[in-house]
Amino acid sequence: MTQSPASPLPSPEERRRLREAASLTQAQVAARVGVSRETVRAWENGRTTPRGQRREAYAHLLASLAEETAEETAEETAEKSAQQSAQESTEETEAQNATGGRDMTVGQGARERADTAVRTAVPAADPTEVEAPPPEARAERPLSPAQAFDALYAFCAPALVRQTYLLTGRRELARESVERAFELAWQRWPEVACDPDPAGWVRATAYDFALSPWHRFRPRYRHPEPPPSNASDRALLNVLLELTPPQRRALLLYDGVGLDLPETAAETEATTPATANRLLNARAAVAARLPDLSDPTELHYRLVELASTERLRAAKPAVVRDGSERRARFWTRAAIAFTVALIGTTALTLRTAPTQYEPPVPPGETVLGVPPRVAPGPLSEKEQKLRAKLRAQMQHGPERLAPQPE
């Protein structure tokens, strides 16, 4: 049995050019082929290549886009050539009229032939048959930063909270992780808005915060939360929480979110072989505990079902933006206060510090030839008699000397 050759595909740059020439977005191409938008972006970047039925569908779509682009280019070329011939005929007529070499009938005939050529190449459009441009082609007003942030939050936050719950098994931590990720995104909105995948940027930030090991020291997260009521959901969640954080994250991104292997490796900041090993080990661990989930398709459905059973709701976009601004103001004021305290401490040190060097006083040394002072000890017998004599004589004071005549 011979295998049919794969359909040829243009280069990644040509794929993107054909899509942009047809005014299609990556999401629209993904919907026609039956894949995710991230997969189409990987195809256009050249990181991955479609295979099988997806390759056939993608090649057929690109071929149709190429034909439409060629037809539009041919029409534009015919229109430009007709306009150019008409312009040349007009210029020729004007030159003949200026030189007087030919009569006016010749110039009039050339002008009529040019008008006929233009009418033949570009037929007049009936005003009743002109259709209004589609809503996508109409010029829309650009969104403000707040509106763009709210649109991204409304699109990503609900699903991202459920995904984070599968990573941590904690409802409150999942909501907090998503809110913190969007707060950071609002603080860096110029960078996030220009990112090719803003949703992936927020998802990676939320996953990093949710899997941080420092949460175990927080009092509110020391005790586990109540598990799901359903026994099958509880068993699946326990198996997920028994996996290592890298394996759990790779399994959720590949089988839960639906990313490709290179995209999963890029988001987890690991190599593709390492990510593949983590994914295989995670699947083996889940299949060993739950044999019904050995099929990746069934595992995907169960992960989606488990995430959907929990009633997890994210906060409003305005609340997240206000919280981000309050947090930014707090840290800004704290940085200013610390800087002022540091400047004050430095000024006080400069004010009280000595202006010249004063050498320290050296410790005392023993002078040679002088006996060291000894501590008083017991008196000898001679010293005791002397002391008694002095006390007896000096008790009433010395005798007073008086002058006497001779």
C-alpha positions as CSV (number, residue, x, y, z in Angstrom):
1,M,0.0,0.0,0.0
2,T,1.5,3.3,-1.1
3,Q,1.1,6.5,0.8
4,S,-0.2,9.6,-1.1
5,P,2.3,12.5,-1.2
6,A,1.6,15.3,1.2
7,S,0.2,18.5,-0.2
8,P,2.8,21.2,-0.8
9,L,2.7,24.2,1.5
10,P,4.2,27.6,0.8
11,S,6.7,29.2,3.1
12,P,5.6,30.5,6.5
13,E,6.0,34.1,5.3
14,E,3.8,33.3,2.2
15,R,1.2,31.8,4.5
16,R,0.9,34.9,6.6
17,R,0.9,37.1,3.5
18,L,-1.9,35.2,1.9
19,R,-4.0,35.4,5.1
20,E,-3.4,39.1,5.5
21,A,-4.1,39.7,1.8
22,A,-7.5,38.0,2.2
23,S,-8.2,40.2,5.4
24,L,-8.5,37.1,7.6
25,T,-7.5,36.8,11.2
26,Q,-5.7,33.8,12.7
27,A,-8.9,32.9,14.6
28,Q,-10.9,32.8,11.4
29,V,-8.3,30.6,9.7
30,A,-8.2,28.3,12.7
31,A,-12.1,28.0,12.6
32,R,-11.9,27.0,9.0
33,V,-9.2,24.4,9.4
34,G,-10.5,23.2,12.8
35,V,-7.6,24.0,15.0
36,S,-6.8,26.6,17.7
37,R,-5.5,30.1,17.0
38,E,-2.2,29.3,18.7
39,T,-1.7,26.4,16.2
40,V,-2.2,28.7,13.2
41,R,0.3,31.2,14.8
42,A,2.8,28.4,15.2
43,W,2.3,27.4,11.5
44,E,2.9,30.9,10.3
45,N,6.0,31.4,12.5
46,G,7.5,28.2,11.1
47,R,7.8,26.4,14.5
48,T,5.5,23.6,13.6
49,T,4.2,22.0,10.4
50,P,0.7,20.6,9.9
51,R,0.3,16.9,9.1
52,G,-2.4,14.6,8.0
53,Q,-5.9,15.9,7.4
54,R,-5.0,19.3,8.9
55,R,-2.3,19.7,6.3
56,E,-4.7,18.9,3.5
57,A,-7.3,21.4,4.8
58,Y,-4.7,24.1,5.4
59,A,-3.1,23.6,1.9
60,H,-6.6,23.8,0.3
61,L,-7.4,27.0,2.1
62,L,-4.1,28.6,1.2
63,A,-4.6,27.5,-2.5
64,S,-8.0,29.2,-2.6
65,L,-6.6,32.3,-0.9
66,A,-3.8,32.4,-3.5
67,E,-6.4,32.1,-6.4
68,E,-8.5,34.9,-5.0
69,T,-5.4,37.1,-4.5
70,A,-4.3,36.3,-8.1
71,E,-7.7,37.2,-9.5
72,E,-7.8,40.5,-7.5
73,T,-4.2,41.3,-8.7
74,A,-5.3,40.6,-12.4
75,E,-8.3,42.9,-12.1
76,E,-6.2,45.6,-10.6
77,T,-3.6,45.2,-13.3
78,A,-6.2,45.4,-16.1
79,E,-7.7,48.5,-14.5
80,K,-4.4,50.2,-14.2
81,S,-3.4,49.3,-17.9
82,A,-6.8,50.6,-19.1
83,Q,-6.3,53.9,-17.2
84,Q,-2.8,54.2,-18.4
85,S,-3.8,53.6,-22.1
86,A,-6.5,56.2,-21.7
87,Q,-4.1,58.7,-20.2
88,E,-1.6,58.1,-23.0
89,S,-4.3,58.6,-25.6
90,T,-5.4,61.8,-24.0
91,E,-1.8,63.1,-23.8
92,E,-1.3,62.2,-27.5
93,T,-4.4,64.1,-28.5
94,E,-3.4,67.1,-26.5
95,A,0.1,67.1,-28.2
96,Q,-1.5,66.8,-31.7
97,N,-3.8,69.7,-31.0
98,A,-0.9,71.8,-29.7
99,T,1.3,71.1,-32.8
100,G,-1.5,71.4,-35.3
101,G,-0.1,68.3,-37.3
102,R,-3.6,66.7,-37.4
103,D,-7.1,68.0,-37.4
104,M,-9.5,67.9,-34.5
105,T,-11.4,64.8,-35.8
106,V,-8.4,62.6,-35.2
107,G,-8.0,63.8,-31.6
108,Q,-11.7,63.4,-31.0
109,G,-11.6,59.8,-32.4
110,A,-8.6,59.0,-30.1
111,R,-10.5,60.4,-27.1
112,E,-13.6,58.3,-28.0
113,R,-11.5,55.2,-28.4
114,A,-9.9,55.8,-25.0
115,D,-13.3,56.3,-23.3
116,T,-14.5,53.1,-25.0
117,A,-11.5,51.2,-23.7
118,V,-12.0,52.5,-20.2
119,R,-15.7,51.6,-20.2
120,T,-14.9,48.1,-21.6
121,A,-12.2,47.4,-19.0
122,V,-14.1,48.9,-16.0
123,P,-17.8,48.6,-16.5
124,A,-20.0,51.2,-14.7
125,A,-21.4,49.9,-11.5
126,D,-25.1,50.0,-11.0
127,P,-25.9,52.0,-7.8
128,T,-28.6,49.5,-6.9
129,E,-26.2,46.6,-7.1
130,V,-23.5,48.1,-4.9
131,E,-23.4,46.3,-1.5
132,A,-22.6,47.9,1.8
133,P,-19.2,47.0,3.2
134,P,-19.2,44.3,5.9
135,P,-19.0,45.4,9.5
136,E,-15.4,44.1,9.7
137,A,-14.3,46.4,6.9
138,R,-15.8,49.5,8.4
139,A,-13.4,51.8,10.2
140,E,-13.9,51.3,13.9
141,R,-12.8,53.7,16.6
142,P,-9.7,52.4,18.5
143,L,-10.3,51.1,21.9
144,S,-9.0,52.9,25.0
145,P,-6.5,51.1,27.2
146,A,-9.2,50.4,29.8
147,Q,-11.6,49.1,27.2
148,A,-9.0,46.8,25.7
149,F,-8.0,45.5,29.2
150,D,-11.7,44.9,30.0
151,A,-12.2,42.9,26.8
152,L,-9.1,40.8,27.5
153,Y,-10.2,40.2,31.1
154,A,-13.8,39.2,30.0
155,F,-12.4,36.8,27.4
156,C,-9.7,35.1,29.6
157,A,-10.5,35.5,33.3
158,P,-13.4,33.0,33.6
159,A,-11.6,30.1,31.9
160,L,-8.3,31.0,33.5
161,V,-9.8,30.8,37.1
162,R,-11.0,27.3,36.4
163,Q,-7.6,26.2,34.9
164,T,-5.8,27.6,37.9
165,Y,-8.1,25.7,40.2
166,L,-7.0,22.4,38.6
167,L,-3.4,23.5,39.3
168,T,-3.8,24.2,43.0
169,G,-7.0,22.6,44.1
170,R,-7.9,25.8,46.0
171,R,-10.7,28.1,44.8
172,E,-9.6,31.2,46.7
173,L,-6.0,30.9,45.5
174,A,-7.2,30.4,41.9
175,R,-9.1,33.7,42.0
176,E,-6.3,35.5,43.7
177,S,-3.8,34.3,41.2
178,V,-5.8,35.4,38.3
179,E,-6.5,38.8,39.8
180,R,-2.8,39.3,40.7
181,A,-1.9,38.4,37.1
182,F,-4.3,40.9,35.6
183,E,-3.2,43.5,38.1
184,L,0.4,43.1,36.9
185,A,-0.8,43.1,33.3
186,W,-2.6,46.5,33.9
187,Q,0.6,47.9,35.5
188,R,2.5,46.8,32.4
189,W,-0.2,47.3,29.9
190,P,1.9,48.9,27.1
191,E,4.1,45.8,27.1
192,V,1.2,43.3,27.4
193,A,-0.9,45.1,24.7
194,C,2.0,44.8,22.2
195,D,2.6,41.2,23.0
196,P,1.7,38.7,20.2
197,D,-0.2,36.6,22.7
198,P,-1.6,38.7,25.6
199,A,-3.7,35.8,26.9
200,G,-0.6,33.6,27.1
201,W,1.3,36.3,29.0
202,V,-1.5,36.5,31.6
203,R,-1.8,32.7,31.8
204,A,1.9,32.2,32.4
205,T,1.9,34.9,35.1
206,A,-1.2,33.4,36.9
207,Y,0.3,29.9,36.8
208,D,3.6,31.1,38.2
209,F,1.9,32.9,41.1
210,A,-0.4,29.9,41.8
211,L,2.5,27.4,41.9
212,S,4.6,29.5,44.2
213,P,5.9,27.4,47.1
214,W,5.6,30.4,49.5
215,H,1.8,30.0,49.8
216,R,2.3,27.1,52.2
217,F,3.5,29.6,54.9
218,R,0.3,31.7,54.7
219,P,-2.2,31.0,57.5
220,R,-5.2,31.0,55.1
221,Y,-3.7,28.3,52.9
222,R,-2.4,25.9,55.6
223,H,-5.5,23.8,55.7
224,P,-7.0,22.1,52.6
225,E,-10.3,23.2,51.1
226,P,-13.3,20.9,50.8
227,P,-13.0,18.6,47.8
228,P,-15.6,18.3,45.1
229,S,-18.8,16.4,46.0
230,N,-18.6,14.0,43.1
231,A,-16.4,10.9,43.7
232,S,-15.0,10.8,40.2
233,D,-14.1,14.5,40.2
234,R,-12.5,14.1,43.7
235,A,-10.4,11.2,42.5
236,L,-9.2,13.1,39.4
237,L,-8.3,16.2,41.4
238,N,-6.4,14.1,44.0
239,V,-4.4,12.5,41.2
240,L,-3.6,15.9,39.7
241,L,-2.4,17.3,43.0
242,E,-0.2,14.2,43.5
243,L,1.8,15.1,40.4
244,T,4.8,17.4,40.5
245,P,4.1,21.1,39.6
246,P,5.9,20.9,36.3
247,Q,4.1,17.7,35.3
248,R,0.8,19.1,36.4
249,R,1.4,22.3,34.4
250,A,2.5,20.5,31.2
251,L,-0.5,18.2,31.4
252,L,-3.0,21.1,31.9
253,L,-1.5,23.2,29.0
254,Y,-1.3,20.3,26.5
255,D,-4.4,18.2,27.4
256,G,-6.5,20.9,29.1
257,V,-5.9,24.1,27.2
258,G,-4.9,22.4,23.9
259,L,-1.5,24.0,23.2
260,D,1.1,22.3,21.0
261,L,4.2,20.7,22.5
262,P,6.6,23.5,21.4
263,E,4.2,26.2,22.8
264,T,3.8,24.2,26.0
265,A,7.6,24.0,26.3
266,A,8.0,27.7,25.6
267,E,5.4,28.7,28.3
268,T,6.9,26.4,30.9
269,E,10.4,27.6,30.0
270,A,11.7,24.1,29.3
271,T,13.0,22.2,26.3
272,T,10.7,20.3,24.1
273,P,12.1,16.8,25.1
274,A,11.8,17.7,28.8
275,T,8.2,18.8,28.3
276,A,7.4,15.6,26.4
277,N,8.8,13.5,29.2
278,R,6.8,15.4,31.8
279,L,3.7,15.0,29.8
280,L,4.2,11.2,29.3
281,N,5.0,10.7,33.0
282,A,1.9,12.7,34.0
283,R,-0.3,10.7,31.7
284,A,1.1,7.4,33.0
285,A,0.4,8.5,36.5
286,V,-3.2,9.4,35.7
287,A,-3.7,6.2,33.8
288,A,-2.3,4.1,36.6
289,R,-4.8,5.6,39.1
290,L,-7.7,6.1,36.7
291,P,-7.5,3.5,33.8
292,D,-10.6,5.1,32.1
293,L,-8.6,8.2,31.4
294,S,-5.7,6.6,29.5
295,D,-7.1,8.1,26.3
296,P,-5.9,11.7,25.9
297,T,-9.3,12.8,24.4
298,E,-11.2,11.4,27.3
299,L,-8.7,13.0,29.7
300,H,-9.3,16.4,28.0
301,Y,-13.1,16.1,28.4
302,R,-12.8,15.1,32.0
303,L,-10.4,18.0,32.8
304,V,-12.9,20.4,31.2
305,E,-15.8,18.9,33.0
306,L,-14.0,19.0,36.4
307,A,-13.1,22.7,35.9
308,S,-16.7,23.5,34.8
309,T,-18.4,21.9,37.8
310,E,-16.9,24.4,40.3
311,R,-18.7,27.7,40.5
312,L,-15.7,30.0,40.2
313,R,-16.2,33.6,39.4
314,A,-13.7,36.3,38.9
315,A,-14.0,39.9,40.0
316,K,-15.2,42.7,37.8
317,P,-12.6,44.3,35.5
318,A,-13.0,47.7,37.1
319,V,-12.3,46.2,40.6
320,V,-9.1,44.6,39.3
321,R,-7.9,47.8,37.7
322,D,-8.6,49.8,40.8
323,G,-6.8,47.2,42.9
324,S,-3.8,47.4,40.6
325,E,-3.7,51.2,40.8
326,R,-4.0,51.1,44.6
327,R,-1.2,48.6,44.9
328,A,1.0,50.7,42.6
329,R,0.3,53.8,44.6
330,F,1.1,52.0,47.8
331,W,4.5,50.7,46.6
332,T,5.3,54.0,45.1
333,R,4.7,55.8,48.3
334,A,6.6,53.1,50.2
335,A,9.6,53.6,47.9
336,I,9.4,57.4,48.3
337,A,9.3,57.0,52.1
338,F,12.2,54.6,52.2
339,T,14.2,57.0,49.9
340,V,13.4,59.9,52.2
341,A,14.5,57.9,55.3
342,L,17.7,56.9,53.6
343,I,18.5,60.5,52.7
344,G,17.7,61.7,56.2
345,T,19.9,59.0,57.8
346,T,22.8,59.9,55.4
347,A,22.5,63.6,56.2
348,L,22.4,62.9,60.0
349,T,25.5,60.7,59.7
350,L,27.4,63.4,57.7
351,R,26.3,66.0,60.3
352,T,27.5,64.1,63.4
353,A,30.6,62.4,62.0
354,P,34.0,63.9,63.0
355,T,35.7,66.0,60.5
356,Q,39.3,64.9,61.4
357,Y,41.0,61.7,62.4
358,E,41.5,61.2,66.1
359,P,43.8,58.3,66.9
360,P,42.6,56.1,69.7
361,V,44.4,56.2,73.1
362,P,46.8,53.3,73.3
363,P,46.5,50.9,76.4
364,G,48.9,51.5,79.3
365,E,52.3,49.8,79.4
366,T,54.5,48.8,82.4
367,V,57.6,51.1,82.9
368,L,60.8,49.3,83.5
369,G,62.3,49.7,87.0
370,V,59.2,50.7,88.9
371,P,57.6,47.8,90.8
372,P,54.0,47.3,90.0
373,R,51.4,48.4,92.6
374,V,50.3,45.5,94.7
375,A,47.1,45.0,96.5
376,P,47.0,45.7,100.3
377,G,47.6,42.6,102.4
378,P,47.7,41.8,106.1
379,L,49.8,44.1,108.3
380,S,52.9,42.8,109.9
381,E,53.6,43.0,113.7
382,K,55.8,46.1,113.3
383,E,53.2,47.9,111.2
384,Q,50.5,47.0,113.7
385,K,52.5,48.6,116.6
386,L,53.2,51.7,114.5
387,R,49.5,52.0,113.7
388,A,48.6,51.7,117.4
389,K,51.2,54.3,118.4
390,L,49.9,56.8,115.8
391,R,46.4,56.4,116.8
392,A,47.3,56.9,120.5
393,Q,49.3,60.1,119.8
394,M,47.0,61.6,117.3
395,Q,43.8,61.0,119.2
396,H,43.6,64.5,120.9
397,G,45.7,66.3,118.2
398,P,49.2,67.6,118.3
399,E,50.4,69.8,121.1
400,R,50.2,73.5,120.5
401,L,53.4,75.4,120.3
402,A,53.5,78.7,122.2
403,P,56.4,81.2,122.2
404,Q,58.1,81.7,125.6
405,P,60.4,84.5,126.6
406,E,64.0,83.8,127.3
